[in-house]
Amino acid sequence: MEKGKGLARRWADDAAGARQRKDSETAWKAQKAWEVAQAPFKNLMMMGFMMWMAGSTVHLFSIGITFSALWQPISALRSVGKVFEPFKDPRVDTLAPKLVFIALNLAAMGLGVWKLNTLGLLPTNASDWVFSLAPAREVEYAGGGIPLH
């Protein structure tokens, strides 16, 4: 009789240990999913700093940084499913991390579009689209020197 009781107790302990391992694995997957979801924030800050350092003049470095700032989020948004594939589990909710990941990448794309606008590379005037219209009037001008009168 005692042998059977020991076997039943060991089986119950093994089942409890397996359940605990599954729970810890689920918690680990959820934590890693959130870490992956928040990773674009670091890239967003770095890219913003690099764009600020590039300045607002059109040259090779600023154009390269700007198009990199546009391409990275686009490629990340195309691979959202692959990025969160390792965390796919019926007990792990990946919807919220995916939405955060998408929102941060859209913000990064918005930063790239803003930089294109500051460089003057976006067609924002009617004359950019229609050849027969006159170019937009400049609102700033520079005058030289102090008059000697």
Summary of the structure (lengths in Angstrom):
residues: 149
radius of gyration: 28.1
end to end distance: 118.5
largest distance: 118.5
contacts: 341
relative contact order: 0.12
helix: 71%
strand: 0%
